[in-house]
């Protein structure tokens, strides 16, 4: 399956540069948590302060499984807290909602 998400960064060039620096070489424990959840590929794109993530998964992936794994992993919790210092919710997000799943409206 392929899932696409959006999220905003705090609109500050220095902060955005720091955020990108963290993603140049992902921490091994974070990559392992992503892969062990059944995520086979992940890409993040940016325009201005808007992020767009494409996530491809295998048949073992579920959002519930990933959420439970993340909640039980202190390293992932630490990473998410750090990343949230650079991120901000989209205007239509509910309280506490970060990456928002996009609806596919066209496929060729």
C-alpha atoms as an extended CHARMM CRD file, in Angstrom:
* protein
*
       108  EXT
         1         1  UNK       CA              0.0000000000        0.0000000000        0.0000000000  PROA      1               0.0000000000
         2         2  UNK       CA              1.0120000000        3.5870000000       -0.5540000000  PROA      2               0.0000000000
         3         3  UNK       CA              0.0090000000        6.3480000000        1.8460000000  PROA      3               0.0000000000
         4         4  UNK       CA              0.6310000000       10.0730000000        1.4660000000  PROA      4               0.0000000000
         5         5  UNK       CA              0.7160000000       12.5880000000        4.3040000000  PROA      5               0.0000000000
         6         6  UNK       CA              1.2200000000       16.3150000000        4.8220000000  PROA      6               0.0000000000
         7         7  UNK       CA              2.5450000000       18.3660000000        7.7200000000  PROA      7               0.0000000000
         8         8  UNK       CA              3.9690000000       21.8400000000        8.1480000000  PROA      8               0.0000000000
         9         9  UNK       CA              7.2480000000       22.9630000000        9.6250000000  PROA      9               0.0000000000
        10        10  UNK       CA              7.6220000000       26.0980000000       11.6970000000  PROA      10              0.0000000000
        11        11  UNK       CA              8.2680000000       28.7520000000        9.0600000000  PROA      11              0.0000000000
        12        12  UNK       CA             11.8220000000       29.6600000000       10.0310000000  PROA      12              0.0000000000
        13        13  UNK       CA             14.7520000000       29.0170000000        7.6430000000  PROA      13              0.0000000000
        14        14  UNK       CA             17.2060000000       28.0890000000       10.4260000000  PROA      14              0.0000000000
        15        15  UNK       CA             14.7190000000       25.6780000000       11.9970000000  PROA      15              0.0000000000
        16        16  UNK       CA             13.9250000000       24.1070000000        8.6200000000  PROA      16              0.0000000000
        17        17  UNK       CA             17.6620000000       23.6240000000        7.9410000000  PROA      17              0.0000000000
        18        18  UNK       CA             18.0710000000       21.8740000000       11.3190000000  PROA      18              0.0000000000
        19        19  UNK       CA             15.0900000000       19.6230000000       10.5830000000  PROA      19              0.0000000000
        20        20  UNK       CA             16.5630000000       18.6320000000        7.2330000000  PROA      20              0.0000000000
        21        21  UNK       CA             19.9580000000       17.9800000000        8.8550000000  PROA      21              0.0000000000
        22        22  UNK       CA             18.3330000000       15.4140000000       11.1940000000  PROA      22              0.0000000000
        23        23  UNK       CA             16.9860000000       13.6010000000        8.1330000000  PROA      23              0.0000000000
        24        24  UNK       CA             20.2850000000       13.4560000000        6.2050000000  PROA      24              0.0000000000
        25        25  UNK       CA             21.3340000000       10.4410000000        8.2860000000  PROA      25              0.0000000000
        26        26  UNK       CA             18.4230000000        8.9900000000       10.1950000000  PROA      26              0.0000000000
        27        27  UNK       CA             19.1540000000        7.5410000000       13.6110000000  PROA      27              0.0000000000
        28        28  UNK       CA             19.4900000000        3.7420000000       13.2620000000  PROA      28              0.0000000000
        29        29  UNK       CA             16.9270000000        2.9920000000       15.9790000000  PROA      29              0.0000000000
        30        30  UNK       CA             14.3770000000        5.2000000000       14.2220000000  PROA      30              0.0000000000
        31        31  UNK       CA             14.9780000000        3.5470000000       10.8610000000  PROA      31              0.0000000000
        32        32  UNK       CA             14.6460000000        0.1350000000       12.5310000000  PROA      32              0.0000000000
        33        33  UNK       CA             11.3020000000        1.1170000000       14.1130000000  PROA      33              0.0000000000
        34        34  UNK       CA             10.0060000000        2.2610000000       10.7280000000  PROA      34              0.0000000000
        35        35  UNK       CA             11.0860000000       -0.8830000000        8.9090000000  PROA      35              0.0000000000
        36        36  UNK       CA              9.9210000000       -3.2870000000       11.6370000000  PROA      36              0.0000000000
        37        37  UNK       CA              6.4130000000       -1.8020000000       11.3900000000  PROA      37              0.0000000000
        38        38  UNK       CA              6.1590000000       -2.9770000000        7.7750000000  PROA      38              0.0000000000
        39        39  UNK       CA              7.1270000000        0.2980000000        6.1020000000  PROA      39              0.0000000000
        40        40  UNK       CA              9.2820000000       -0.6090000000        3.1150000000  PROA      40              0.0000000000
        41        41  UNK       CA              9.9010000000        2.8600000000        1.6530000000  PROA      41              0.0000000000
        42        42  UNK       CA              9.4860000000        6.4040000000        2.9020000000  PROA      42              0.0000000000
        43        43  UNK       CA             10.2140000000        9.7240000000        1.2250000000  PROA      43              0.0000000000
        44        44  UNK       CA              9.6540000000       13.2570000000        2.5010000000  PROA      44              0.0000000000
        45        45  UNK       CA              9.4890000000       16.2520000000        0.1600000000  PROA      45              0.0000000000
        46        46  UNK       CA              9.3510000000       19.9370000000        1.1120000000  PROA      46              0.0000000000
        47        47  UNK       CA              8.1450000000       23.1380000000       -0.5060000000  PROA      47              0.0000000000
        48        48  UNK       CA              8.4540000000       26.2000000000        1.6850000000  PROA      48              0.0000000000
        49        49  UNK       CA              7.4650000000       24.9420000000        5.1120000000  PROA      49              0.0000000000
        50        50  UNK       CA              5.0290000000       22.2660000000        3.8270000000  PROA      50              0.0000000000
        51        51  UNK       CA              6.1150000000       18.6160000000        4.0180000000  PROA      51              0.0000000000
        52        52  UNK       CA              4.7440000000       15.7900000000        1.8900000000  PROA      52              0.0000000000
        53        53  UNK       CA              5.5260000000       12.1780000000        2.8530000000  PROA      53              0.0000000000
        54        54  UNK       CA              5.0440000000        9.0770000000        0.7290000000  PROA      54              0.0000000000
        55        55  UNK       CA              5.0390000000        5.8160000000        2.6600000000  PROA      55              0.0000000000
        56        56  UNK       CA              4.9480000000        2.3650000000        1.0750000000  PROA      56              0.0000000000
        57        57  UNK       CA              4.1160000000       -0.6370000000        3.2370000000  PROA      57              0.0000000000
        58        58  UNK       CA              3.9550000000       -4.3980000000        3.0820000000  PROA      58              0.0000000000
        59        59  UNK       CA              0.9940000000       -6.5480000000        4.1220000000  PROA      59              0.0000000000
        60        60  UNK       CA              2.0930000000       -6.6160000000        7.7930000000  PROA      60              0.0000000000
        61        61  UNK       CA              1.6000000000       -2.8590000000        8.2600000000  PROA      61              0.0000000000
        62        62  UNK       CA             -1.2890000000       -1.2920000000       10.1410000000  PROA      62              0.0000000000
        63        63  UNK       CA             -1.6350000000        2.1550000000       11.6740000000  PROA      63              0.0000000000
        64        64  UNK       CA             -2.7190000000        0.5720000000       14.9640000000  PROA      64              0.0000000000
        65        65  UNK       CA              0.3600000000       -1.6800000000       15.0680000000  PROA      65              0.0000000000
        66        66  UNK       CA              2.6820000000        1.2380000000       14.2730000000  PROA      66              0.0000000000
        67        67  UNK       CA              1.0670000000        3.4290000000       16.9650000000  PROA      67              0.0000000000
        68        68  UNK       CA              1.4260000000        0.6710000000       19.5800000000  PROA      68              0.0000000000
        69        69  UNK       CA              5.0530000000        0.0320000000       18.6220000000  PROA      69              0.0000000000
        70        70  UNK       CA              5.8510000000        3.7530000000       18.7850000000  PROA      70              0.0000000000
        71        71  UNK       CA              4.1470000000        4.1730000000       22.1680000000  PROA      71              0.0000000000
        72        72  UNK       CA              6.2560000000        1.3290000000       23.5800000000  PROA      72              0.0000000000
        73        73  UNK       CA              9.5600000000        2.6370000000       22.2030000000  PROA      73              0.0000000000
        74        74  UNK       CA             11.2390000000        5.3920000000       24.2830000000  PROA      74              0.0000000000
        75        75  UNK       CA             13.6630000000        6.2250000000       21.4400000000  PROA      75              0.0000000000
        76        76  UNK       CA             10.7600000000        6.8400000000       19.0480000000  PROA      76              0.0000000000
        77        77  UNK       CA              9.0050000000        8.9530000000       21.6830000000  PROA      77              0.0000000000
        78        78  UNK       CA             12.1960000000       10.9930000000       22.1240000000  PROA      78              0.0000000000
        79        79  UNK       CA             12.5200000000       11.4230000000       18.3340000000  PROA      79              0.0000000000
        80        80  UNK       CA              8.8760000000       12.4610000000       17.9330000000  PROA      80              0.0000000000
        81        81  UNK       CA              9.1910000000       15.0300000000       20.7330000000  PROA      81              0.0000000000
        82        82  UNK       CA             12.3240000000       16.4570000000       19.1030000000  PROA      82              0.0000000000
        83        83  UNK       CA             10.7280000000       16.5890000000       15.6420000000  PROA      83              0.0000000000
        84        84  UNK       CA              7.6250000000       18.3050000000       17.0530000000  PROA      84              0.0000000000
        85        85  UNK       CA              9.8430000000       21.2520000000       18.0650000000  PROA      85              0.0000000000
        86        86  UNK       CA             10.2970000000       21.8600000000       14.3100000000  PROA      86              0.0000000000
        87        87  UNK       CA              6.8250000000       20.8690000000       13.1440000000  PROA      87              0.0000000000
        88        88  UNK       CA              3.4100000000       22.4860000000       13.3600000000  PROA      88              0.0000000000
        89        89  UNK       CA              0.0060000000       21.0450000000       12.6660000000  PROA      89              0.0000000000
        90        90  UNK       CA             -1.8290000000       21.8140000000        9.4620000000  PROA      90              0.0000000000
        91        91  UNK       CA             -4.5650000000       24.4330000000        9.8950000000  PROA      91              0.0000000000
        92        92  UNK       CA             -7.3310000000       21.7950000000        9.6140000000  PROA      92              0.0000000000
        93        93  UNK       CA             -5.7000000000       19.3390000000       12.0590000000  PROA      93              0.0000000000
        94        94  UNK       CA             -7.4320000000       18.2350000000       15.2420000000  PROA      94              0.0000000000
        95        95  UNK       CA             -5.5950000000       18.8850000000       18.5240000000  PROA      95              0.0000000000
        96        96  UNK       CA             -2.5560000000       16.6000000000       18.7730000000  PROA      96              0.0000000000
        97        97  UNK       CA             -2.7700000000       15.5100000000       15.1220000000  PROA      97              0.0000000000
        98        98  UNK       CA              0.5370000000       15.6410000000       13.2610000000  PROA      98              0.0000000000
        99        99  UNK       CA              1.0140000000       13.9990000000        9.8650000000  PROA      99              0.0000000000
       100       100  UNK       CA             -2.3600000000       14.0660000000        8.1120000000  PROA      100             0.0000000000
       101       101  UNK       CA             -3.2990000000       11.3320000000        5.6560000000  PROA      101             0.0000000000
       102       102  UNK       CA             -4.1500000000       12.7010000000        2.2130000000  PROA      102             0.0000000000
       103       103  UNK       CA             -7.0190000000       11.5050000000        0.0570000000  PROA      103             0.0000000000
       104       104  UNK       CA             -6.0970000000       10.2120000000       -3.3810000000  PROA      104             0.0000000000
       105       105  UNK       CA             -8.2410000000       12.2010000000       -5.8120000000  PROA      105             0.0000000000
       106       106  UNK       CA             -6.5770000000       11.1890000000       -9.1060000000  PROA      106             0.0000000000
       107       107  UNK       CA             -4.5540000000        8.2850000000      -10.4710000000  PROA      107             0.0000000000
       108       108  UNK       CA             -3.3170000000        7.8710000000      -14.0340000000  PROA      108             0.0000000000
